[in-house]
């Protein structure tokens, strides 16, 4: 999945946003609160199990377990049995989270998530606006571990409800006892979004930005190879992951890298083929262009639960006031 810094939209306290569930009857609201706490407790148990037994070691691409071999979509770690491959305890804890998600979805009213999205009032009134931190996911491309070649990372996204934009961000963390920041420091995928319903968004990938602390010498050759591969059948929709994979492979192989003076960073930007070019390429393949759709299962002032059209689940907590990358 990004590298010039993106300015976080102004965070609004809960009181400034319109209520999501307050109009519901009190007994139902109490039930929703209970199911929400059940979900957070299930995630705590999942994290505790991973702290003991480890997490799924995902690396870039199909071979690394990030992408499904047939669809090239992000691999679902739950349906593929990857959590149970770590341990029985981790697998059961993941199942507990997914059961809690289903229970919360059934108890809560449909969220009016896209209200004011893409309007001048979006930053102030849209409940999606702001930064959201990942606290659980079944998506392999958003799962990182210190035990994998690509290393551990903090994953979050920033929604600009005024402009109708979404930025998915990966901040790669230094290895234990490291004295320098990682060469590949940050990965950002910029998307535009359109409301399909009160509880769903359609996403279109626009560009990838990669921030480096040092400049690998073969980087230009890798970039050219990535762009060429992006136009090949079967991998168009994963341009960002492909390019990141090439860079990560270079770094993992410890290829020479030029240090940047005075702690400077360099940012590489890779445009993703737009919808028109995508339709042309897929017309020759007699297939429908890939679509990215997000359905919001639950949303309140602090918690967001969503499912992608590939079936992956994300649970995200709103970043606290003043938080920033």
N, C-alpha and C positions, 0 to 999 in steps of 0.2 A: 504494500500500500504505500515521503512528502517534504521550497524550503525557505523562502522568505517568510518572515514572521507574519502571521495573520492577527490583526487586531481583534480582540474578543469584543463582541457586541456588549453594550452596557448591561450588566446584570441587574435585574429588578428584584427587589425583595418580594416575598410572597404577598404582602399586603397590596402591592401595586398591580398585581396580576388578577385577572378575574377568576373567581373560584371555579373548580372543576367538579367537585362532588358535593358541595355544600347544599345544593338544591335537592339532593337525594333525601329520602326519608331517613330519620335517625337510626332505626334498626339496620337498614342497609349500609349506611355509612359506617356503623360500628363493625359490621361484618367485613367490609372492605378494609378497614384499618387492621383488623385481625389477620386477614389473608396477606396483607402487605407485610406485616411483621413476621408472619410465617415464612414469606419469601426471603426476607433479609436474614432470618435465622438459618434457613436452608443454605444460603450463600456462605454464611459464616462457617457452617459445618463442612461445606465443600472446600473452602479455603484451608480449614484446619486439616482436612484429609490430604490436600495437596502439599501442605507444609511438611507432612510426615513422609508421604509416599512419592512425591514429585508430581509434575504436570506432564502433559503430552508434549514431547519434544518435536515441535514443528519447524521445518525449514522451508525455503522457498521452492515453489513449483510442485509438480506432480510427484516427483521422486522424494521431495521433502515432506510430503503429506499435507501440503497446503491446499492443493487444488484437486478436485475430482478428476479422475482420469478421462472420463467420457465427456462431461459437460464443461470442464475447465472452470467451473464455479467453485467458490470457497467450499472446502470439504466440511461436512457436518460431523463434528467429533462425537456427537451423541449417537446418531444413527449408524455411524461406521464402527462403533464399538471401541473407539480410541480411548475413552475414559476408563473403560474396564481393562484395556491393555496396560494401563498404568498400575492399577490394583483394583480389587473387588470393592474396597472401601471408597476409592475415588469414584468409581462407576456408580455405586449406589448413592453417593452424595450428589452426583450430577443428576441422577434420576429424581432425587428429592427436590432439587431446584426446579426441574422442569414440571414436576407435579404441582409445586407451589405456584408456578407461573400459570398453569391451567386453572387452578382454583381461583387465583386472583382475577384472571380474565373473566371467568364465569360470574364472579360476585360483583365486579365493578360495571358501571354503565359505560357505554362506548365513549371513549374520550373525544372531545372536540378539539383535537390536537392542532389542526391546521387553520383555526380561526385567525383571521388577520394576516395569514402567512403571505408574504410577497406584497405587502401594502405599507404605506407610510407609517401606520400604527403598529406594524409588526414587532418592532423592537420593544415597544412598551406593553403590548397587549397579547401577542401570540405566546401561548404557553410553551412552545418549543424553543423560543429564542434563548441563546446563551451557550455556555460550555457544559458538556456532559461527560463524565468519566465512566469508563467501562468497569463494571464490577463482576460481570459474568457474561460469558458468551459460549456458544457451541461452534462458532465460526473459526476454522483453523487459521485463516489469514489475519485474524485479530488476536491470536494466542501466541504468547512469547514466553520463553523460559531461558534461564541462565545456562541450562544444560544443552541448548541447541546452538548450532553454528552461528545463527543470526543474533543470538543473545536475548537478554531480557529487555522489556520496553514498557513504557506507560502509554496506554491507548485511550484516546478520547476524541470527541468531535465537537465542532463549533458550528452552531446554526445561526445564520444571519437572516432572521425572519422578515426584515425590512426589504432586503435585496433578493430574497429567495435563494440563498446560497448555503451550501453545506461543505465543511472542510473536515475530512478525516485525518487525524494526526497520530503519528507514532513517534515518540521520543525514545530513542535507544539509550539504555542505561549503561554506564561504565561497568566493566567486569570487576569482580571482587579484587581489592587491592590495586586497582589500576591507578596509575599516576597521571594519565592523560585521558581526555574524553574520547569516545569511540570515533573512528574515522567517519562512519556513516552515523551522523548524529540525529537527524530528523527526516521524516518522510511525510509529505502532505499530499493528499489527493483532493483537488477542488472539484465540486459538482454544482450544477444548478438543479433546482427542485421545483416541481409543479404539484399543487394539491390535486389529488384525484377524488378525494372524498374528505369528510371531516376527520377521518382516522388513517389516511394513507397519503404517501408522497411517491411520485415518480422521479427518479434521479437520472441525470445525464452527466457522465464523466467529462471534464474539461481539460484538466492538466495535472501533471505530477511535478512536485518540487522536492528536490533532494538537497539537504544541507550537509556539507562535508567539512570536517576540520582539517583534513589533508587531502591532497589531490593525487589519486592513483595515476601513474603514468599511462597505463593502457586504457584510460577512461573513454577517450574519444572513439577508439575502436569498439569498445563495448557498447557505447551509445549507438553507433551506426548499426551494429549487429542487432541491438534491441529493436530499433525502428524497423529494420527489415523483417525481423521475426513477427513484429506486431501486425504486419500486413499479410502474414501467412494464414491459411485456413485453420480454424480451431483455437486461435490464441488472441484474436482481436480484442476481446473484452477484458483481457488481463494484461494490457500494455504496462500498467503501473507495476504489477507484480513481476512481469518479465524483466523490466528495466532494473527494478530493485534486486532481482535475482542475479543479474549479470554483475551489478556493482558488488553485491554481497559475496559472490563467488570470487571476485577479484580480491576483496579484502580478506576473505577466509584463506585464500591461497597465499596471503602475505606478499602480494606483489608490491613493488616499490611505490612509495607515496611521498610526494613533496610536501613538507610542512609549510603551513601558511604563516607569515610573520605576524607578530603582535597579537596572537590569539584570534586572528580573523577567520571568518568562515566564507566558503563559496557556495553559491546556490545554483543548481542546475534545474532548468525547467524543460519538461517534455510535454508537448501538447498531445492530447488523446484525439484520435480521429473523430470528427464530429458526426452527428446523426446522418447527414446527407451522404458522406463518404461511407459510413457504416452500412447504410441501406444498399449502396451500389455494390460493395464488396460481398454482402450476403445475398444479393440478387443472383450473382453468378454461382453461388453455392446452393441456391434453391432452399434456403432456410430463412426463418424469421430472425431479424436482428435480436441480440440479447437485450433483455430489459432488466432494469433494477428498480424494484418497488419495495417500499417499506410500509408495513401495516403496524399501527400503534395499538397495542393490546391494553396498555394501562398508562396513564399519565396524571401526575399531580405536581405539586410545587417542588418536590424533591426527587421523585423517582419516575423513570421512563422504562417501559418494557415494549420491545418491538420484535416483529418477525419479518425476515426478508422473504422475497418470493422464491428463494432457494430453500426456505425452511429453517434457516438459522435463527437462533434466539439471541437477543442482546438485552441485558439489564444494565441500565446506566443511572448514575446518581448525579444530580445537578451539582456543579462545582460551587464551592462556597464564595461568598462575596469577596471580591478582591483577588480571586484566584486567577492565575495566568501561567502560561508555559514559560 
